[in-house]
Amino acid sequence: MLVVLTVIAIVAAGVLASVNAVTAPQIEKINADNLAAGIKAVMGSDDIQVADPQEVDAFTVYGICDKDGNALGKAVVTTENGFGGPLKVLVGFSTEGDILGYTVLEHAETPGLGAKAGEWFQDKIIGMNPGKNNFTVSKDGGEVDAITASTITSRAFLKAIQNAYDKVAAAPDAASGATKQAGEKAPCDGKNGCCKAENSAGCDGDCHCEKEVTACDIETPEVIE
């Protein structure tokens, strides 16, 4: 009997490994496609470039530029504990910190109540700036109406975005790499749109750029299709 059980366990493990080998790449592609679609949605544009993600504290930050390399803002993945568990949100900020859009990536909130966060705030927070507006629920004296009967979820949602603003969007020179101080130099490789041959006047004697550069200048951006 022990031998039979051992054989069954080995066969089962082999089958699971085979299934995982087949499905893992598909799941990874689906996740990548969903993220790409989400970034387009929260930035309000399909015509964008996305710099390599940067980890800043508990946030994942994507520097966003148009196809000419002009900074459009940042897309930030931020998480806060809601009523049922972690509430993960992807939010797009303009270069001024205004909210361009958001999408809920993961949640464990109550169906019909906190789960409404994905739609509830779309007409309430777009265009707001957490650095200028009172970005809390009206029950706490703020400017945002909470989801009916889901104040805890609403507070967690707004806090997630507020934290993303405070740590990333309001700190353009933070370790996210989204922007660099004026005068910081980027390599003159002819590829970063900074010190190409036709713009050599912008380089010093060592062929380095003296202008302010963005993440899309110094990273290798990906054009999302």
N, C-alpha and C positions, 0 to 999 in steps of 0.2 A: 504493500500500500504506500509506504513512504517513497519508494522508487517511482511509482505512478504519479504521486503528487508532485514530486520533484520535476519529472518530465513535463507535466502539465504547466507547472510554474515557469519552466524554461521556455516552453512554446509560447505561453501567454506573453512573457516578457519580450520575446522576439517579435511577436505580432504587434505589440504596442510600440516597440522601437521602430518598426517598419512604417506603421501608420503615422507616427510622429515625424519621421523623416519626410514623408510625403506631404503632410499637412502644415508643418512648421513654416516652410517658405511661403505657402499660400496665405497663412495667417499673417505673416510678416508683411506681405505685399498689401493685404487688405488694410492692415493698420497704417501702413505708409500712405496708402491712397486716401484713407479717412483723414489722416493728419493734413495731407496736402489740400484736400477739399475744405477742411476746417480752417486752415490758415487763409485761404482765399476768401472764405466767408467772413471771417472776423476782420480782415483788412479791407473788405469791400471792393476787391479788385482781383481779376484773373491775370492781370498783366504785371506780375511781380517776380522778383528774385528773392531767394531766401538764403541767408548766410548759414553756415554751420551752427548748430545749436550750442549754446553756452549754458553751463550750470552755474547759477548764482544762488547760493544758499539752498533753499528748497524749491527754487524756480528753474524752469527750462525756458531760455530766452532765444528767440529767433529775430535777428536783425532783418528788416524788410526794406527792400529798395525797388524802384521801378527798373525797367530794362536798361535805362541809361545810367543806373548807379546812384540815382538820387534817393536819399533816405525818405522812407514813408512812415517809419515808426517801428514798432516791435510787436511781435505776437508772443504772449507769455502763457506758459502752462503753470497754473497755481492751484494749490490744494488746501482745503480746510475741512475739519471734521464737522459734518452736518448732524442731523437728527439720527440717521441710520448708519452713518459711517463716513468715510472719506468722500468729499465732494470735489471732483477735479474739473477745473474750468480752463478753457483756452480763450484768452481775451486779447483783442487787438487794440493797441494804443497808437494814436498819431504822434508825431514828433513833439507836439505840445502837451501830450498826456491825455487828450480827449479819447473817450471810448468809442472805437469804430464799430465794434461788434463783439459777440461772444458766442461760444457754444459749450454745452456741458459734455465733457468727455466721459466721465464716469460718475455714478452716484448709487446710493443704496437708500434713497429716500422713499417715503411712503407713496405708493401709487395713488394718483388722484389728488395728492396734497403737495408734499415737498417735491415730488417728481415733476411738478409743473414749472420748475425753475428754468428749464430749457426754453420755455416760451414766455413765461410770465413777465420777465424783465426786459424783453426785446423793445417794447415801446416806452420803457421807463428810464433806462440808463444810457441808451445810445446817445452820444453827444455830450454826456456829462463828463466832468473832470473831477476825479476824487481829490485832487489838490485844491479845487475851488468850491466844489459843492459839499454839502453836508451829506456824505455818502453813507448814511445809516437809515434804518427803517423809520417811518414816521412815528411809530409807537415810542421810539427813543429820541424823538425830536428831530429826526432827519428828513430828507427830501424824497425818500423812496417808499412807496407803498409795499408792504410785505405781502407774501402769498397768503391768501385767506386760510386761517387756521394752521399756518406753517411758519410762525415767527422764527423758530430756531433755525430752520433751513434758510430762511431769508437772511438772517444775521450772518450765518456761515458763508453764504454766497457773496454777500457784499464785503465781508471781511477778507475773503480770498482775493477779490479784485483790489480792494484797498491795499492789502499787503503787497500785491504785485506792483501797484503804482508806487508805493513808498520805497520799495527795495530796488525796483528796476526802472520803471517809466520816469520817475522823478529824479533819477540818478543817472543821467546820460553818460557819465564818465566812470561808471562802476565797472567791475570786473567782467560784466557781460560782454564787453568788447563792442557794444553797439555803436559807440562813437569814441573818438580819441580827441584829446586836447589839441587845439590849434598849435601847430609847430611841431607836433610829434611826427616823426619821419617814417615813411613806409618805403620798402625796397623798390628801387626803380628797375622793374623787370619787364616793362612794356606790356604787362598784362593787367595791371590793376587800375587802369584808367587814370593814373595820377601823373606819371612822368614818362609818357610815351614820347617818341622822337619828335612828333609834331608839337609837343607841349614842353619841350626841353627848357624853356624859360622858367618853368616852375621848379627846376631842380637846382641844387647847389653843386659845388665842384665834385662831390662824391656821388652825384646822380641820385639824390634822395629828395623826396617831396617835402615842401615846406608848408603846403596847404593843410587845412583841416580835412581829415579823411573819415569815412564811415566804414562800418563793418563790411559793407558790400564792395568797398575799395580794396580792403586788405585781406578779406577772406576769398575763398573760391565759391561764388554764389551758385545756387542751383535755380534754374528757371523751372518753375512748377508748371507742368502741362496738364 
